Amino acid sequence: MVGGCNKQAPPVQAKQDSGPIQVRTAEARGRDVLRVVESVGTFFPFEEAIVSAEVEGKAEEVKADLGDAVEAGAVLVRINDEELRYSVAQSEAQLRQSLERLGLKDEKARLSDPRDAPDVRRAAAELLEANQRLKRVRSLVDQNIGAKSELDQANARQQAMQAAYESTINQTRNIMAEVERNKAMLDLQRKKLRDASVRAPFKAFVKERQVTAGQFLRPNTPLFVLVKIDPIRLRVEIPERMAPWIKQGQVVDVEVEAFKDRKFQGKIWRISPTVDQAKRTFVAEVLINNGAGELKPGSYAKAHVPTSRTEKVTVLPQRAIYYIMGANKAYVIRDGVVDAREVKMGDRFDTDVEILEGVQEGETVATTALPRLDTGVKVRVNNDAPKQSPKKAD
């Protein structure tokens, strides 16, 4: 509700024998207005993140402080990585050993079939030789040329080579799994080594620094609070009755106390799907470009949302409203007698104010001598233009 238009002062009772009070008047009139939703809200950063340590170690270097602008990927803190480098070297050695057993030259190489491994190929060759020897000896025995004992030996060797071949394939599969396990371990160690350099996740400003060089850090130790304020979000509360007037993409004019002579412009970006049952309002977020960083999260702002809704309202001049005893009053004049009424006001329009309750269109109200008026007081209307005083001759 709009505040009163005149300062509070105790009413001055007119003397019974002083005659009617002379007043000027105005008529409550209808006016077509284009509705503008106004609301006070608070700025919030577009993004806010707590940057924490992911590895354990001593902070060797802190490269940002309160208020600094940091680019995405910029190093904020360097953590001692000596042990991590040793772990990476150890994992690389274990991986190389496993790769050599498979006959692979580097970690990018892949072995899709265990039968392609050197040990398996050697076992396959020995099995093939054992099968061929068994076939030859069996042929000689069938011709009564070879000895039965040689056939038994050839058969035993063939079975041993068959078992060795199958065992080698199983061992190779295990080595292949070991290679993948070592690769995963190496990737993890390399990630930890990279995490020793704590980097900004996005372009932002440092809101808070919580780390000091030389401090021993553990995983999840908070280091910095970063905020992205370009663009910046303005969160405002809109009365539920105005819900049909608010749409995504609507242009919003924003006023900030720190920049009284400027207006910032944004657009409605998000609209809450629910209404606060206590306040009977819903939240809308306005997105505003803030490349210069002038608008700061936490500040208050006043938003004006022009709409396409036109309504006919009743208006009075602001000077016709008098604030007294905690109420806004207008003094309706009928047949020369005052009827003091409490009014409920809405929006302001230049020098006029919307009257929601208390005065009807077409009624006449006093605009002067308001502190002297009250219900039942007799008045005399004089709307003549004031006489101009003659100018003195030079």
C-alpha positions in Angstrom: 0.0 0.0 0.0 1.2 3.5 -0.8 2.0 5.7 2.2 0.2 8.9 3.0 0.7 11.9 0.8 0.7 14.6 3.5 2.5 14.7 6.9 0.5 13.8 10.0 -0.8 16.7 12.0 -3.5 17.0 14.6 -6.8 18.2 13.2 -7.8 21.8 13.9 -11.4 22.1 14.8 -13.2 25.0 13.1 -14.9 27.4 15.4 -18.7 27.1 15.3 -19.1 30.8 14.5 -16.3 31.2 12.1 -18.4 30.3 9.0 -17.6 27.8 6.3 -14.0 27.0 5.5 -12.8 28.0 2.1 -11.3 25.0 0.2 -10.3 24.1 -3.3 -11.5 20.7 -4.7 -10.9 18.0 -7.2 -13.0 15.3 -8.7 -12.3 11.6 -8.4 -12.0 10.5 -11.9 -11.5 7.3 -13.9 -8.2 6.7 -15.7 -7.0 3.9 -18.0 -3.6 2.7 -16.7 -1.0 0.2 -18.0 -0.2 -1.9 -15.0 3.4 -2.1 -13.8 4.3 -4.7 -11.2 6.6 -3.3 -8.5 8.5 -5.4 -6.0 11.5 -5.1 -3.8 14.0 -8.0 -4.0 17.6 -9.1 -3.2 20.5 -9.8 -5.5 22.0 -13.3 -5.6 25.1 -14.5 -7.4 24.5 -16.4 -10.6 26.7 -19.2 -9.2 28.3 -19.7 -5.8 30.7 -22.6 -5.0 32.8 -23.7 -2.0 36.1 -24.9 -3.4 37.6 -27.6 -1.2 40.8 -29.7 -1.2 40.5 -33.1 -2.7 43.9 -34.5 -1.6 45.9 -34.4 1.6 49.0 -32.3 2.0 50.5 -29.0 2.9 49.4 -25.8 1.1 52.6 -24.6 -0.5 51.2 -21.6 -2.3 48.0 -19.6 -2.2 47.5 -17.5 -5.3 44.2 -15.7 -4.7 42.6 -13.5 -2.0 39.4 -11.7 -1.2 37.9 -9.8 -4.1 40.3 -11.2 -6.7 38.8 -12.0 -10.1 39.9 -15.5 -11.2 39.5 -17.1 -14.6 38.0 -20.6 -15.1 40.8 -23.2 -14.5 43.1 -20.7 -12.7 45.2 -22.2 -10.0 44.1 -21.0 -6.5 46.2 -23.2 -4.2 49.2 -25.5 -4.8 49.5 -28.5 -2.5 52.8 -30.3 -1.9 52.7 -33.2 -4.4 56.0 -35.1 -3.7 54.3 -38.2 -2.4 51.7 -38.1 -5.2 54.5 -38.1 -7.8 56.1 -41.1 -6.2 52.8 -42.9 -6.2 52.3 -42.2 -9.9 55.8 -43.5 -10.7 55.1 -46.7 -8.8 51.8 -47.3 -10.6 53.5 -46.6 -14.0 56.2 -49.2 -13.2 53.6 -51.8 -12.3 51.6 -51.1 -15.4 54.7 -51.4 -17.6 55.5 -54.8 -16.1 52.0 -56.1 -16.8 52.1 -54.7 -20.4 55.4 -56.4 -21.1 54.0 -59.8 -20.1 51.3 -59.3 -22.7 53.8 -58.1 -25.3 52.3 -54.5 -25.4 54.5 -51.5 -25.8 52.5 -48.8 -24.1 49.4 -48.2 -22.1 47.4 -47.1 -25.1 47.8 -50.6 -26.7 45.0 -53.1 -26.3 44.9 -56.9 -26.4 41.5 -58.0 -27.5 42.1 -61.7 -27.6 44.2 -63.6 -25.0 45.4 -66.0 -27.8 47.4 -63.1 -29.3 49.6 -63.0 -26.2 53.3 -64.3 -26.6 52.9 -66.9 -23.9 49.7 -68.2 -25.3 51.2 -68.4 -28.9 54.2 -70.3 -27.5 51.9 -72.7 -25.6 49.8 -73.1 -28.8 52.9 -74.0 -30.8 54.0 -76.6 -28.3 50.5 -78.1 -28.3 50.5 -78.2 -32.1 53.9 -80.0 -32.1 52.6 -82.5 -29.5 49.5 -83.2 -31.6 51.5 -83.8 -34.7 53.9 -86.1 -32.9 51.0 -88.1 -31.4 49.5 -88.4 -34.9 52.8 -89.7 -36.4 53.5 -92.2 -33.6 49.9 -93.5 -33.7 50.3 -94.1 -37.5 53.6 -96.0 -36.9 52.0 -98.2 -34.2 49.0 -98.9 -36.4 51.5 -100.2 -39.1 53.3 -102.3 -36.4 56.4 -100.2 -37.0 56.4 -98.1 -33.8 56.6 -99.2 -30.2 53.5 -99.0 -27.9 55.6 -97.2 -25.3 56.3 -94.3 -27.7 52.6 -93.9 -28.3 52.0 -93.7 -24.6 54.7 -91.0 -24.2 53.3 -89.0 -27.2 49.8 -89.2 -25.7 51.0 -88.0 -22.3 52.9 -85.2 -23.8 49.9 -84.1 -25.8 47.7 -84.0 -22.7 50.3 -82.0 -20.8 50.6 -79.5 -23.6 46.8 -79.2 -23.8 46.7 -78.5 -20.1 49.6 -76.0 -20.3 47.8 -74.2 -23.2 44.6 -73.8 -21.3 46.4 -72.7 -18.1 48.4 -70.1 -20.1 45.2 -68.7 -21.6 43.7 -68.3 -18.0 46.9 -66.7 -16.8 46.8 -64.3 -19.7 43.2 -63.3 -19.0 44.3 -62.6 -15.4 47.2 -60.5 -16.6 44.8 -58.6 -18.9 42.5 -57.9 -15.9 45.6 -56.8 -13.9 46.6 -54.4 -16.7 43.1 -52.7 -16.6 43.3 -52.6 -12.8 46.8 -51.0 -12.9 45.5 -48.5 -15.5 42.7 -47.5 -13.3 45.0 -47.2 -10.3 47.4 -45.1 -12.4 44.5 -42.8 -13.6 43.5 -42.3 -10.0 47.0 -41.4 -8.9 47.4 -39.0 -11.8 44.0 -37.4 -10.9 45.2 -36.9 -7.3 48.4 -35.4 -8.7 46.3 -32.9 -10.8 44.1 -32.2 -7.8 47.2 -31.0 -5.9 46.7 -27.8 -8.0 43.3 -26.5 -6.9 41.7 -24.6 -9.7 38.7 -22.3 -10.1 35.7 -24.2 -11.6 34.4 -21.1 -13.4 35.2 -17.4 -13.9 34.4 -15.8 -10.6 35.3 -13.4 -7.8 36.7 -14.6 -4.5 34.1 -14.0 -1.8 36.0 -15.7 1.0 39.5 -17.2 1.5 39.8 -19.8 4.2 43.4 -21.2 3.6 46.9 -20.0 4.5 50.2 -21.1 3.0 51.8 -23.8 5.2 48.4 -25.1 6.4 48.0 -28.9 6.4 45.0 -29.8 4.4 42.8 -32.8 4.4 40.3 -33.9 1.7 37.1 -31.7 1.8 38.9 -28.9 3.7 37.1 -25.6 2.5 39.6 -23.3 0.8 37.7 -20.6 -1.0 34.1 -19.4 -1.6 33.7 -18.2 -5.2 30.8 -16.2 -6.7 29.9 -15.6 -10.3 28.1 -12.2 -10.5 27.9 -11.7 -14.3 25.1 -12.0 -14.9 23.5 -11.5 -11.5 20.2 -12.7 -10.2 17.5 -10.5 -8.6 15.0 -12.5 -6.6 11.7 -10.7 -6.1 8.3 -11.7 -4.5 5.2 -11.1 -6.6 1.7 -11.0 -5.2 -0.2 -14.1 -6.4 -3.0 -12.0 -8.0 -0.4 -10.7 -10.4 0.6 -14.2 -11.6 -1.2 -13.9 -15.0 0.8 -10.7 -15.8 4.3 -12.2 -15.2 5.9 -14.2 -18.0 9.4 -15.5 -18.7 11.4 -13.1 -20.9 9.6 -9.9 -19.8 11.9 -6.9 -19.5 12.4 -5.5 -16.0 13.7 -2.1 -14.9 15.7 -2.3 -11.7 16.6 0.6 -9.4 19.4 0.4 -6.7 19.9 2.8 -3.9 23.6 3.0 -4.6 22.9 4.2 -8.1 19.9 6.5 -7.7 20.3 8.2 -11.1 20.6 5.0 -13.1 18.3 2.2 -14.1 19.5 -1.3 -14.8 17.6 -3.6 -17.2 17.1 -7.4 -17.0 14.7 -10.1 -18.0 12.6 -12.5 -16.0 14.5 -15.8 -16.1 12.8 -18.1 -13.6 9.3 -18.2 -12.0 8.5 -20.4 -9.0 5.7 -22.9 -9.6 4.4 -22.5 -6.0 3.0 -19.7 -3.8 4.1 -19.0 -0.3 1.0 -19.7 1.8 1.9 -17.3 4.5 2.8 -14.3 2.3 0.6 -15.2 -0.7 3.4 -14.4 -3.0 5.6 -16.3 -5.5 9.2 -15.8 -6.4 10.5 -14.6 -9.8 14.1 -14.3 -10.7 15.4 -11.5 -12.9 18.7 -12.0 -14.8 20.8 -8.8 -15.2 24.1 -8.2 -17.0 26.7 -7.1 -14.6 29.9 -7.0 -16.6 31.3 -4.1 -14.5 30.5 -5.8 -11.2 28.6 -2.8 -9.9 25.7 -4.8 -8.6 26.6 -6.9 -5.5 24.9 -10.0 -4.1 23.0 -9.2 -0.9 22.0 -5.7 -2.0 18.3 -4.7 -2.2 16.7 -3.4 -5.4 13.4 -2.3 -6.6 12.0 -4.0 -9.7 9.5 -2.5 -12.1 7.8 -5.0 -14.5 5.8 -3.4 -17.3 2.8 -5.6 -18.3 0.3 -5.6 -21.2 -2.6 -5.3 -18.8 -4.7 -2.1 -19.0 -7.3 -1.4 -16.3 -9.6 1.5 -15.5 -9.0 2.8 -12.0 -10.2 5.6 -9.8 -7.6 8.3 -9.1 -7.3 11.4 -6.9 -4.5 14.0 -6.8 -2.0 13.1 -4.2 -2.6 16.4 -2.4 -6.1 15.3 -1.6 -4.9 12.5 0.7 -4.2 13.3 4.4 -2.4 10.9 6.7 -3.7 11.1 10.3 -3.9 8.8 13.3 -2.4 5.9 11.3 -4.9 6.2 8.4 -5.1 7.8 5.0 -8.1 10.0 4.6 -9.9 11.9 1.9 -12.5 14.6 2.6 -15.6 14.2 0.3 -17.7 17.3 0.0 -21.5 17.0 -0.5 -23.8 19.9 -0.3 -21.1 22.0 1.4 -20.5 19.5 4.2 -17.4 17.3 4.7 -17.6 13.5 4.9 -14.1 12.3 6.1 -13.4 8.8 4.7 -10.5 6.4 5.2 -9.2 5.3 1.9 -7.1 2.4 0.6 -4.6 3.4 -2.0 -2.8 1.5 -4.8 -0.3 2.6 -7.3 1.0 6.1 -8.0 0.8 7.7 -11.4 2.7 11.0 -11.6 0.7 13.4 -9.4 -2.2 11.0 -9.0 -2.8 8.1 -6.7 -5.0 5.1 -7.3 -8.0 4.7 -4.9 -9.0 1.2 -4.2 -11.6 1.8 -1.5 -13.2 4.8 0.1 -14.0 7.2 -2.7 -16.1 6.6 -5.9 -15.5 8.0 -9.3 -17.3 11.4 -9.8 -17.2 12.4 -6.1 -15.7 15.7 -5.1 -12.9 15.9 -2.5 -11.1 18.8 -0.9 -7.4 19.5 -1.8 -6.7 22.3 0.6 -7.1 23.1 4.3 -7.1 19.3 5.0 -5.8 19.6 8.6 -8.9 21.7 9.5 -11.4 19.3 8.0 -13.4 16.5 9.6 -16.8 14.9 9.2 -19.6 17.5 9.5 -17.5 20.6 8.9 -19.1 23.1 6.5 -17.0 24.4 3.6 -17.2 26.8 0.8 -15.7 25.7 -2.5 -13.5 28.3 -4.3 -11.7 26.9 -7.3 -11.0 30.3 -8.9 -7.4 30.9 -10.1 -5.4 32.9 -7.5 -5.0 36.5 -8.4 -1.6 37.6 -9.5 0.0 40.4 -7.5 0.9 43.4 -9.7 4.6 43.8 -10.4 6.3 46.7 -8.8 7.8 49.2 -11.2 11.6 49.4 -11.3 
